[in-house]
């Protein structure tokens, strides 16, 4: 089971809007930058509540968490990823063909962090993979489409 974050951009730019906003936060961790990033995570902006902002800001600015975020999402780190993708565009996908288990990819159609086109190559490369796309949904499929997501996952897991 994967919820976003797998694959490579086919039609959309890299880094996507949400990743660029996360990078901006990593380089200058302000509450405003966090709010901008959180809004990129959802289709429905009403989900970005004051309580969510406070909790995420506290968590994101924890020294260990912030150090990890900065190691992965600075402009320099993203530049290295982009260069690696240009040098060997299939390297990040090579392991997908070895996945033997039935695989379900759940994606938000309106995901601005890992755009939906990123699921196309894994859907074709993983031997027994299906992709489910939720309409009117951003990156947090399991939150924005909670009931439909849970139903889909339970149905998938109950199959023979």
Secondary structure as the mmCIF struct_conf table of DSSP 4:
data_model
#
loop_
_struct_conf.conf_type_id
_struct_conf.id
_struct_conf.beg_label_comp_id
_struct_conf.beg_label_asym_id
_struct_conf.beg_label_seq_id
_struct_conf.end_label_comp_id
_struct_conf.end_label_asym_id
_struct_conf.end_label_seq_id
STRN STRN1 UNK A 2 UNK A 3
BEND BEND1 UNK A 4 UNK A 4
BEND BEND2 UNK A 7 UNK A 7
BEND BEND3 UNK A 10 UNK A 12
BEND BEND4 UNK A 14 UNK A 15
HELX_RH_AL_P HELX_RH_AL_P1 UNK A 17 UNK A 27
BEND BEND5 UNK A 28 UNK A 28
HELX_RH_AL_P HELX_RH_AL_P2 UNK A 31 UNK A 41
BEND BEND6 UNK A 43 UNK A 44
HELX_RH_3T_P HELX_RH_3T_P1 UNK A 45 UNK A 47
HELX_RH_AL_P HELX_RH_AL_P3 UNK A 50 UNK A 60
TURN_TY1_P TURN_TY1_P1 UNK A 61 UNK A 61
BEND BEND7 UNK A 62 UNK A 62
HELX_RH_AL_P HELX_RH_AL_P4 UNK A 63 UNK A 73
BEND BEND8 UNK A 74 UNK A 74
HELX_RH_AL_P HELX_RH_AL_P5 UNK A 75 UNK A 87
TURN_TY1_P TURN_TY1_P2 UNK A 89 UNK A 90
HELX_RH_3T_P HELX_RH_3T_P2 UNK A 91 UNK A 98
BEND BEND9 UNK A 101 UNK A 101
STRN STRN2 UNK A 103 UNK A 108
TURN_TY1_P TURN_TY1_P3 UNK A 109 UNK A 110
BEND BEND10 UNK A 112 UNK A 114
TURN_TY1_P TURN_TY1_P4 UNK A 116 UNK A 117
HELX_RH_AL_P HELX_RH_AL_P6 UNK A 118 UNK A 125
BEND BEND11 UNK A 126 UNK A 126
TURN_TY1_P TURN_TY1_P5 UNK A 127 UNK A 128
STRN STRN3 UNK A 129 UNK A 134
BEND BEND12 UNK A 135 UNK A 136
BEND BEND13 UNK A 139 UNK A 139
HELX_RH_AL_P HELX_RH_AL_P7 UNK A 141 UNK A 144
TURN_TY1_P TURN_TY1_P6 UNK A 145 UNK A 145
HELX_RH_AL_P HELX_RH_AL_P8 UNK A 146 UNK A 158
#
